[in-house]
C-alpha cells in the first residue's frame, strides 16, 4: 500500500489501487474466517442449551424416581398390605412360619455300589 496516511485509509484507496487484488483476497479470507467463527459460536451455544435441557430432564427424572421408590416402600409395608387384605377378609397369621429343611441324600457313586 502506498503512503498516504490515515486519509487514504479512510477513503479506502487501498481497495482501488493497482495492487488491490491482493488486498481483496485478504479481505475475503478474513470474511470467510469470521463466518466460520460465527457458525462455530452458534453451534457451541446450541450444544450448551441442549446440555442445560438434558440436565433439567435428569433432575426431574431423578426426583420422580425417588417419589416412586418411596411409594413402593409404603406399599410394601406389612401394615399397608394387611389393610388391603382386610377387604378380602384375609388377616395376618397367628402361627409364626416354620422353616422346612430338606435333606438331600447323597447318591452313591459307581465305585461305592461295586465295593461297599
C-alpha positions, 0 to 999 in steps of 0.5 A: 500500500502506498503512503498516504496516511490515515486519509487514504485509509479512510477513503479506502484507496487501498481497495482501488489501487493497482495492487488491490487484488491482493488486498481483496483476497485478504479481505475475503479470507478474513470474511470467510474466517469470521463466518466460520467463527460465527457458525462455530459460536452458534453451534457451541451455544446450541450444544450448551442449551441442549446440555442445560435441557438434558440436565433439567430432564435428569433432575426431574427424572431423578426426583420422580424416581425417588417419589416412586421408590418411596411409594413402593416402600409404603406399599410394601409395608406389612401394615399397608398390605394387611389393610388391603387384605382386610377387604378380602377378609384375609388377616395376618397369621397367628402361627409364626412360619416354620422353616422346612429343611430338606435333606438331600441324600447323597447318591452313591457313586459307581465305585461305592455300589461295586465295593461297599 
